[in-house]
Amino acid sequence: MARAQIELPADGELPSLPQVVLRALEACRGDADYRDIGRIISADTALCVRVLALANSALYGRPGEINSIDQALQRLGTNQIQALIITASLRQLLFDLGADRWQQLRDFWRHSLTTALTARALGRLTGYPNNEEAFMLGLLHNVGELIALRQPTGENQQALLDNQTEMGARLAEHWGLGQMAVDAIRYQHAPAREIRDAGHLVKLINLSTRLALADSSGIEAAQTIFGLTSALTREICARIEREVSSVAQSLEIPLDGPFDGESAHRRLFNRVVRTALVEQAMQTLPAQSTDTELLVTALRNLVTLTGRPGLVFQEQDGVLRLLAATRTSPPHIEVPLDNPRSLVTRVATLHETEALAADNRTILDQQLLDLLDCASMMCVAVNGALHCHGVYVIGLDASGDAEDSQVLLDLFARRVADLADTLELDTRAHSDEMLEHLARRIELRKRVHEISNPLTIVRQYIHQLQGKLASLEGSESLKPDLQILREEMDRAAGLLERISESDSTDDHAGAPPLDLNSELTLLCELFEDALFAPAHIDCQPTLTSADTHVRATRGPVRQLVMNLVRNAVEAMDKGGQLHLQTAAPVWQDGRQWVELVIEDSGEGIPESVRNRLFKPVRSTKGPTHSGLGLSIVKQLMDDMEGIVSCKTSDRGTSFRLLLPAAPDSGKYDREAHEEPGQ
């Protein structure tokens, strides 16, 4: 039989149900795991076609290697998948299907998904080695019908419907799926008795198609092709039907009665347009140096986007502070978060976008409405991965569309939070880098000083020797040599001075155990100018005279101390007392430790952080006692096999660290005091 020569469509010209594309787009915007995105893609033929075609293209290696959605997702990666979904959502807007076509598309979706799930179930039952390949081919087996759905009623559409099986086979060949996959699509309607000795994949798709159509001969075909009993086949069909219903319900796709996808199509259109508007607003946002500047500047963009008045609050130390307003100069408003009753404090605490209810208004709510000069308002938290950066408030009319405003507000707040997180991480990284740089310079200067001392003594002795030789007969011949020696000593001292002004990095490979007291002395000298003096912190170190060598290297110990000291300084925003104390030896659990206590006089760690101490949580006090920083401390202590504990109250916070003492650590003190040759 001659094969019809019909032009193959482009991979992006196939329609999807807008509900599926919407859910996939939401998953991408919510930074969902690629497996979650994959489960959504696997429910739609057109999306699978796009993923499969791209993964099997020459851009990603040898074509034809990918024969399942999981393999395709792993090859493409999360970023490429998200770009593909966003592109698919834009293309979907081009499809303008009538009411009858929407229903045909729903029925097509139901049949293809039923076939795919049945093929996977039969594959498992009959021992097929690649069940995901069977699923994918079940989803694509009737792609020719999907192509025909886009054509206007007439001869061209009928030609496509008459040749849809051959069209699907040619597409499978075009995608490089292999001969068995091509045959599985081509022979999907062949009589059961004629494929009994065909390839396993061909039989799976043939039988799955029959069962998905509820073909009266499907039960008999199951017996003919795989020897399955009618009872088992009916049980498989019933289970697949329940699974399809569950997927449809999760995607909000009604399976019974008439279906019109126009409302979902409009929602998709609105979502795509809003996303594009937010991205455009972010591109016009100038670079900011602090998250305070970012929040205020972004408010102007939000007002431009929504056409509504707005306010922005920043969260610091458990208090919301009004930063800016668009209709008037912002009055001084600071709201504690310990008793969230107003709308803005509830949103800041619960991190859920919410509109003001008419019957639940506090005095603060009314004050904010007066500032906005609106009948109602909506709040959204700028909730980042590190913590909540602030809250935006926009005014609403009494008849305003709160649902539409929420979509735009959520998208905007999420993008601002991403920028704020990046800004904070960059600032922290720069701060750590500067502290480490200063620490290296102080350490280098200390070493140069230690070397310069004996050089100074030698230079002095040379000067004295020159004086003594002046009175001795025949000493004139020695003067040039002594002068050269003195000049070389001066040059060496000058080189050391220049080295002390440059950077240096230490190679700790094979280094001996670290003296904790020496490291703390160095760090306190560093912190005095960099942290303590600007914040009005009085630091009182109390260091034991016992040996404090620990089984650790300089880098992790410095990071531990830096994190805890910085948290302590941030907890004392009005100044205070910081106490560092060491003790050794400490015995616990049959082991010897060196103890370090870091204690501040701040207001204590909030209860919300205490409950998940040392786990990466969002602090209700901004960066203060950051849950992220404490999780890093815990990880570093675990790596060193150390122990960390914490005590906190409204009078301050104390961290106790037990670092493993170095084996026979006393020998380092002995060696330091021994003369050479002893």
N, C-alpha and C positions, 0 to 999 in steps of 0.2 A: 504494500500500500504506500503510495507516494505521501511524503510528509509535506504539510502546508508550509509555505515560506512566508511566515508572518514576522514582521520586524519586532525584535526584542525591545521591551521598554527599559528606560533608565531605572537604576535600582531605587531611586528616590521618588518615583512616580506612582507609588502604590499607596492607597489610603489606609489609615488605621482608625480604629474607634477612638474618638477624642478622649474618652474616659481613660483609656490606657496611656495615651500620650501625656495627659495631665498628671496622672499618678507617677509616670516615669520622670517628668519634669520636676515634680515636687521632691522626688527622691534625690535627684541631682542637686537641687537647690539646698536640700537638707544635709548634704554631704553623706548620703547613705553609703553603706558598704557596696562594693561592686556586685556582690552576690545578691543583695536585695534588689539592686537595679536589674540584675540578670533575671530574677524571677518575674519581674514585670515585663521585661522584653520577651521572655519565653511565652507570654500569653498572647502575642500578637504576631501575625505572619509578616506584615509589612516591616515592622521593626527588626524582626529576625533576618529578613532579606537584606536590610541595610548593613546590619552587623556582620553577617556572613560574607557579603560581597566585599566589604572593606577588609576584613581579616584575611580573606583569601586573595587579596590583590598583591601585585608584585611589590608594593610599598612595604609590606610586612614579611618579606621572605618568600619562600617557594610557594606558589599558588597551589591550592588543592590539598593542603595539609590539614585544614580545619574542617571537621565534620560534626561539631557540636557547639552549642551556644557557650558552654563553659570554657571550651578551648578558645573560642573567639574572644571572649571577654578577657581572658588571661593574656592573650597576645596583644590586644589593643590597649589595655590599661584603663584606669579610672578616668583620667583626664580626657582621653580620646572618646570614651563611651559617653561622657557627659556632653562633649561637643557634638557628638552624633545625635543625642537625644534633643538637644536644643535646636539643632538644624532640622530634625524631624518635626519638631513642634512648629517651626516656621513654615515648612513645606505643607504641613497639614492644613494651614490656613488657606492654602490655594485650592483645596478641594471643596467644591460647593455642590454637595449632593442633595437631591430632593428627598422628600419624606419616604417615598417607596425605596429609594436606594439606601437610605439609612437602615431600614429594616432588613434589606438584603445583606448589608454589611454586617449587621448583628448576627444574622443566621449563618453567614459565612464564618464569622469568628467562632461561634459556638461549635460548628461542625469541625473546623480545623483544630481547635483545642481538644475536642473530644477524641478525634483521631490520634492526635499526638499523645495524649495521656494513655489511650488504649494501647498504642504501639509500644510505649515504654513498659506498661504493665505486662503485656504479652511477651516482650523481650526478656523481662526478668523471669517469667514463668517458664519460658522455653529455652533459657540458657543462651540468649544472644549476648555476645561479649561487649557490645557498646550500646547500652540502652539509651544514652543521651543522643546518639546518632539516630536511633529509631524515633525518638521524640521529635527531633528537629525535622526529619523527613515527613513525619505525620503532620507537622504544622505547615509544611511547604507543599504537600502533595497536590493541593488544588489551587496553587498560586495563579494558574491560568484564569480561573474564575474571578479572582481579585482584579486582574488586568481588565477583564471584560466589564467589571462594574463601573469603571471610569468612562466607558464609551457611551455615547448617546444611543438610544434604542434605534435599531436599524440593522442593515445587512452586515456592517462591519462588526457590530457587537455579536451578532449571531455567529459570524465566522469564528470569532474568538472563542465563544462558548462551545462550538462544535469541535474546536481543536485545542481545548484547554489542557487536555492531558499531554498532548505533544508539546505544547508551549511550556508546560512545567518541566518536561524532560529536557528540553533544550536549555532552559534556564539552569537546571541542575548541572548540565554539562558545561554551560558558560561559567558557572561558579567553581568548577573544578571539583565537584563532590565525588567523582569516581563513577565507574560504570555500574556498580551495583545500585548506587543511589539513583542514577538515571533510569535504570530498568525498573526500580521499585515504583517510581512515579509513572513510567510509561505503561506498566502492566497492572496498574492498580484496579482496573475493572475486568481483568481476564478471568475466565471461569475457574473455579476452585480446582477442578480436576486437572486443569492444564498447568497449574503452577505447583503441584505437589512436589515435583523434583526441582523446582527453581531455587535460587539462593534464599537464604534465611531472611534477609532484609526484604526481599520482594514479597515473600509470604506474609511477613509482619504487616507491611503497609496495605496489602490487598485485603487481609482479614480485618484490620483496624478500620479501613474505610467502610466496609460492609457493616460492621457493628455500629459505627458512628451514625450511619444512615438508618439504623434500626431496620436493616434489610431482613425480610422474612427468611431469606436463605442464609443469613449470617450464622445462625446457630448450627445449621447443617455444615456450612463451610468450615467452621471451627473444628468440627469432628473430622472433616475430610483433610484439612491442611495440617493440623497439629494433633489430632486425636483427642481434642478436649470434649468433655461431657457437656451436655446441654445445661446441667445445673451449675457447673463451674463457670461456663460462659455467661450465663445470666447474672451470676454473682459479680463477675468482673464488670459487666455493663452497668449494673446498679451502683457499684462503688464509683465508677468513673463519672456517672451522672451526678452523684453527690459531690464529687470533687469539682466538677465544672460549675455547679451551682455555688459552691463556696468561693471559687475564684471570681465568679461574676458578682457575687454579693460584695466582696472586698473591693472591687473596682466600681461598684455602683452601676452595674449594667443589668437592667431588667431582662429576664429571659422569657417572660410570658407576656402576651398581649402585644399591642402595637408599640413600635419603638421609633423615636425621633431623636437623633443625636444633635439637633440644632442647638439646644440649650447648653450641652456640654461643649459644643464647638464654639459657642460664644464665650463660655468661661475660659476655654483655652486661648481664644483670641485676646481676651482681657488680660489674662496672665502673661502672655508673651509681650503684649504692649507695655504692661507695667514693668516687666523685667527689663525691657529695652530702655524705658524711661529712667529707671533707677541706675542702670549701668551708665547711661549718658550723664546723669547727675554726678556719679562717682568720678567720671573722667574729668569733669570740670572742677573737681575739688582740689585746691592747691595743696602742696605739701605742708604738713604741720609738724611742729616740734614736740608738742605735748598732747595728751588726750583731751585736756581742757580746751585747747584751741580747736582740736578736731571736732568736738561736740558742738561748739558754738558756730563754727564755720559751716558745718553740715546742716545746722538748723535753717540757714538761709536757703540751701538747696531743697530741703524738705518743704519749706513754705512755697518755693517756686513750683515744686512737683504737685503739691496738693491744692494750691490756691487757697489755703486756709491758714489762719494765724497759729502760732506755735510757741511752745516753751521748751526749755531743756534743763534738766537737773543733772548734777553729777553726784555720784555716791562716794563718800570718803569717810572712813572711820565710823561706819554705821549711821551716817547722817546724809540726808539728801539736801543739797544746796542748790538753789535756783541760780543758774548761770546767765541765762539770756531770755528775753521775751521779744516778740516781734511788733507788738502794738504800743509798747511803753517801755520805759527804762525799768529793768528788773528790780523790784524792791528786795530788801534783805529777808530771805525766807530760808530757814534751816529746819528740817523736819527729821527727828529721830525715827529709826526704823524698828525700835523695840516694841512698838504697839501699833501695827499697821491697820488703821481704820479707814483712812482716806483712799481714794482711787490710786493716786500716785504712789503711795507707800505700799499698797497691796501689790501693785504691778512690780515694784522694785524688789519685793520680797518673794513673790511667787513666780516672777519671770513669765507671766502670761499676759498677752495683749487683751485689753478690756475697755469697753465703753462705759460711761457713767450711767448708772441706773437712775431713773427719775425719782424713785422712792428711797434712795440710799445715799444721801448727800451729807457730808460733814461741813463744818465751817471752812476748812481748808479747801474743800471741793468748790464751795461757792466763791472763795477768794480767787481761785484760779480761773473760774468761769468769768469773773469780772475782768481779770487781766486779759483774757482772750476775747471778751465781749461776744460770747457765744452762748447758745442755750444748752449745749452739751459738749462733751469732749471725749477723747480716746487717748489712752496711754500705751506705750510699748517700751519694754526694757531693752537696752543696748547690751545684750547678754553675750559676752565673749567666752572663749574657752578658758580664760584665766579667771575672770570674775565679771560681775556686772559693772559696766563702765558708767551707766547713767540711765535716764528715762526721758523720752520725748513725749510731749503732749501736743495734740492738735485739736483745734476747736471744730465742733460739728454744729450744723443747723439742727433744729428740732426734727426736721424731716430728712436730714442727711442720710446718705447711704452708708451706714456703719460697716457693712460687710465689704463693700468695695474699698473703703478707706483702710480697712484692716489688712487686706492683701498687700497694698502698696506700702503701708507703714511697716509691716513685718519684713518685707523685702529690703526696705531702706535700712531698718535697724540692724538687720543681719550683716549687710555690707559695711556699715559704719563699725560694727563690732569687729569684723575681720580686720579692718584698717587699724582700729585701736589696739587689737591684740598684736599685730605686726609691729606697730610703733612701740609698744611696751617691751616686747621681746628684744627689739633692736636696741632700745635704751638700756635694758638690763645687760645685754651682751656687751655693749660698749662700756658700761660701768665696770663690769667684771674684767674686761680687757684692760681698762685703765688702772684698776686696782692691782691687777697682776703685773702690769708694766711698772708701776711705782714700787711694788714689792721687790721686783728683780733689781731695780736700781738701788734701793736701800741695801739689799743683800750684797750687791756688787761693791757699793761704797764701803760697806763694813769690811769686806775682804781686802779691798785696796788699802783701807786704813790699817788693817793688821799687817800687811806687807810693808807699808810705808814706815811703820814704827822702827823695825830693825834697820831699814835703809837710812833713816835719820840718824840713828846711833852710829852707824858706820861712817857716814859723812862727817859727823862731829869728831870721831876719832881720827879721821884723816886730817882734819883741820888742826887738831892738837898735835898730831905727829909732825906736821909741817912746821909748827912752832918749835918743837923740841929739836928737830934736825937743823934748824937755822944756826944753832950755836956749835954744831959739830963740824970738825974739819973734813972737807971732801964731800959734804952733803949737797953741794951745788948740783952734782950730777944726778941726784935723785929727784930734784924739784920738778923737772918736766914730767917724769913718770907719775909722781903723786898728783900733779895738776891734771894729767889726762885721766887718772883714776877718779879724781873728784868730779871732773866734767861728765864722765860716763855715769857716775852715780846720780848727778843732777838730771841727766837726760832720762835715766830710768825712772826717777821720781816724776818727771814731767809726763812720761808715757803713762804711768799709772794714773796720774791726775786726769789725762784725757780719756783713758779707759773708763774711769768712774763716771764720766759724763755721758757714756754711751750705753746702749742696751746690752743685755746678756741673757742667754737662755741656759738653763741647767740641764744636764743630762743625768737623770736619776737612775739610769739602768745600773743595777748592781750596787746602788748606794747603800750605805749602812742605815740602820734604823734612825728614825727622826727624833730629835730632841724637842719635845713639845714645848718646854719652857722657852727655849731659844726662839722657836717659831712664833709663839705668842708675843714675846717681847718685840720682835720685828714687826708683827702685824699691828700691835698697839701703836707703835711709832708711826706706821703708815696711816692707821685709822684716825689718829689725832687731828691731822690737818684735813684729811679727805672726808671724814664722817662726823667725828665727835664735836670739833670746834664749831662748824656751821650749825649743828643741831643743838648746841648748848648741852652736850652730854658730858658728865663727869665720869671718867672710867677709872676704876680702882682695881688693878690686877693684884692678886695675892698668889704668888707662885711658891710652891714648896721647894725646900732646899734639897729634897731627895731626888734621885735619878728619875727623869721622866722620858726616857727613850721608849718609843712605841714602834710596834711592827706596822709601819705605814710609810707612805711616801708623801712628799711635800704637797703635790697638787690636790689630792682629795682632802687632806687636812685643812689646807687653806680654804677650799671651797666650803667645807663644813663651817668653819669659823666665820667666813664672810657671810654666808647665808643667815646664820643665827644672829650675828652682830647686826647685820643690816635690818633684819626683822625687828630686833630689839630697838634700834634707833627709830624706825618708823612707828613703833608703838609708843614712843615718847615724843610726840610732835611738839610739846611745849618744853622739852628738855627733861633731864632726870639723871638718875644714877645707874651706871652699868658696872657690874662686878664680874670679873673673871678670876676663877680660882682653880688651882690644880692641887692634887693630892696623890701620893704614891708611897708605898705600894698599897693597892686595894685588892682584897681577896673576895671573890664571889664565884660560886659554882665551881670551886676547885681550881680556879685560874687566877692569874695575877694580872691586874689592870692598872692603868693610869687614869685618874679621874679628872675630868674637866667640867666645871660648872659655869654656865653663862646666865646671869640673872639681871633682869631689868626692873625698873620701878614703874612700868606702864600700867594700863588699865586692864591687862589680862587678855587672854584669847577668847573671842566670842564663842558662845555655846555651840553655834552652828558649825564652827570649825573643830571645836573640841570633840564633838561626837564622831568625827572622821579624821582624827589627828593622824598625821603622817601619810594620808592618802590624798591624791590630787583632787581637791575640791575647790569650789568657788567661795572665797571668803566674803562675808557680808561687810567686812571692813576695808574693802578695796585691797591694796597690796599689803596692808598690815597683817603680819603673821600669816603670810600667804600659804594656803594649803599646798600649792604647787611647790614652793620653796621647801616646806617641811617634808614633802614626799621625796625630794632630792636628798635631803639630809638623811632620811631613813634608808634610802637606797645606798648612799655612800657608807653609812655605818654597817649595813648588811654586807657590802662588799669587803669591808675590813674585818668582818666578824665581830663588830663591836655591839654595844648595847646603848640605847638612848631612851630616856624617859623625860617626862615633863610634869611640872607643877604650875598651876596658874590660878590667880584670883584677881579681885579688883585692885590688889596692892602690887601686882607684878607677876612676871612669869620667869620660871627657872627651868633651864634644860640641863640635864645631867648626862654626860657622855662618858662611857667606859671604853677606853681604847686598849687593845691588847698590848701588854707590856712586852718589850723586846726580850728574847731569851738572854739570860745572863747580862741584863742591861747595866748592872753595876760596873762591868768592865770598862764602859765608855768613860765613866768618871775617873777610874783608875788610870786609864791610858792618857787622859787629858792632863793629869798631874804628874805623870812620870817623866823624868828627864831622859833625853836620848842616851841610849847605851846602858840604861839601868837594867 
